[in-house]
Amino acid sequence: MKKILFALRRPPHCGTYAQEMLDIIMTVAAFDQEVSILILDNAVFQLKKQQNPENAGLKDTVAIFRALPIYNINTVYAEMESLQERGLSVADLDQSVVEIPRNNIGEFFRQFDLVLSG
């Protein structure tokens, strides 16, 4: 089993990109891989509370994140500075995350066999 990290950087409602990435993540996890997710930059908005994407005809990415434990994806990481720079804190997010300081990201990456950016 490989340890795979998906590092997400894009906001939740830039077309279907975020939804498609989450679909890929769940597919990889379904094949008994140890999958983790790191949200950085504008991707931190993917977990922000009180979104209404249905108004724009998009799926709710928060609902998809809630389904991740079914695929044994139990921990989502967030870059601390990405949250702070966007005026967010973990209290603004719909699910709990483990915060990683920006200066520890390189070391964090080394624990994975494969890091995929999206």
C-alpha positions as CSV (number, residue, x, y, z in Angstrom):
1,M,0.0,0.0,0.0
2,K,1.3,3.4,-1.0
3,K,0.9,6.6,1.0
4,I,-0.5,9.2,-1.4
5,L,-1.1,12.9,-0.7
6,F,-3.4,15.0,-2.9
7,A,-2.5,18.7,-2.5
8,L,-5.5,20.8,-3.5
9,R,-5.0,24.5,-4.4
10,R,-8.1,25.6,-6.4
11,P,-11.3,27.2,-5.0
12,P,-14.4,25.0,-4.7
13,H,-16.5,26.6,-7.4
14,C,-14.2,27.1,-10.4
15,G,-16.3,24.9,-12.6
16,T,-16.3,21.1,-11.9
17,Y,-12.5,20.9,-11.1
18,A,-12.8,20.5,-7.3
19,Q,-15.6,18.0,-7.7
20,E,-13.6,16.0,-10.2
21,M,-10.5,16.0,-8.0
22,L,-12.5,14.7,-5.1
23,D,-13.9,11.9,-7.3
24,I,-10.3,11.0,-8.3
25,I,-9.3,11.0,-4.7
26,M,-12.1,8.6,-3.7
27,T,-11.4,6.3,-6.7
28,V,-7.7,6.0,-5.6
29,A,-8.7,5.4,-2.0
30,A,-11.1,2.6,-3.2
31,F,-8.1,0.7,-4.4
32,D,-6.7,0.2,-0.9
33,Q,-4.2,3.1,-1.0
34,E,-3.6,5.2,2.0
35,V,-4.8,8.6,0.9
36,S,-4.5,12.0,2.6
37,I,-5.6,15.5,1.5
38,L,-3.8,18.8,2.0
39,I,-5.7,22.0,1.2
40,L,-3.7,25.1,0.4
41,D,-4.2,28.5,-1.1
42,N,-7.8,29.1,-2.3
43,A,-8.7,25.4,-1.8
44,V,-9.3,26.2,1.9
45,F,-12.6,27.6,0.7
46,Q,-13.7,24.1,-0.2
47,L,-14.4,23.4,3.4
48,K,-15.9,26.8,4.4
49,K,-19.2,26.6,6.2
50,Q,-22.5,28.0,4.7
51,Q,-21.8,27.7,1.0
52,N,-24.7,27.4,-1.4
53,P,-23.2,26.0,-4.6
54,E,-26.6,24.7,-5.8
55,N,-27.5,28.3,-6.6
56,A,-24.8,28.1,-9.3
57,G,-25.8,24.6,-10.4
58,L,-22.7,23.0,-8.8
59,K,-22.4,20.2,-6.2
60,D,-21.6,20.9,-2.6
61,T,-17.9,20.0,-2.1
62,V,-18.4,20.1,1.6
63,A,-20.8,17.2,1.3
64,I,-18.2,15.2,-0.7
65,F,-15.6,15.9,2.0
66,R,-18.1,14.5,4.6
67,A,-18.2,11.2,2.6
68,L,-14.4,10.7,2.7
69,P,-14.4,8.5,5.8
70,I,-16.4,5.9,3.8
71,Y,-13.2,5.6,1.7
72,N,-10.9,5.5,4.8
73,I,-9.8,9.1,4.3
74,N,-10.0,10.3,7.8
75,T,-7.6,13.2,8.0
76,V,-7.6,16.4,6.0
77,Y,-4.7,18.8,6.4
78,A,-4.8,22.5,5.9
79,E,-1.9,24.9,5.5
80,M,-2.2,27.3,8.4
81,E,-1.1,30.4,6.5
82,S,-3.5,29.7,3.7
83,L,-6.4,29.9,6.2
84,Q,-5.0,33.0,7.9
85,E,-4.3,34.9,4.7
86,R,-8.0,34.4,3.7
87,G,-9.3,35.5,7.0
88,L,-10.4,32.0,8.0
89,S,-9.8,29.7,11.0
90,V,-10.6,26.1,11.6
91,A,-13.8,27.3,13.3
92,D,-15.0,28.6,9.9
93,L,-14.6,25.2,8.3
94,D,-17.3,22.5,8.0
95,Q,-15.0,19.7,9.2
96,S,-12.0,19.4,11.4
97,V,-8.6,19.6,9.8
98,V,-5.0,19.2,11.0
99,E,-3.2,22.5,10.5
100,I,0.3,22.4,9.0
101,P,2.6,25.5,9.2
102,R,3.9,26.5,5.8
103,N,7.5,26.1,6.9
104,N,6.8,22.4,7.7
105,I,5.2,21.5,4.3
106,G,8.4,20.1,2.8
107,E,9.0,17.9,5.7
108,F,5.3,16.9,5.7
109,F,5.6,15.8,2.0
110,R,8.5,13.5,2.7
111,Q,6.2,11.1,4.6
112,F,4.3,10.2,1.5
113,D,5.3,7.9,-1.4
114,L,3.5,10.1,-3.9
115,V,2.4,13.7,-3.8
116,L,-0.1,14.8,-6.5
117,S,-1.0,18.5,-6.9
118,G,-4.4,19.5,-8.0
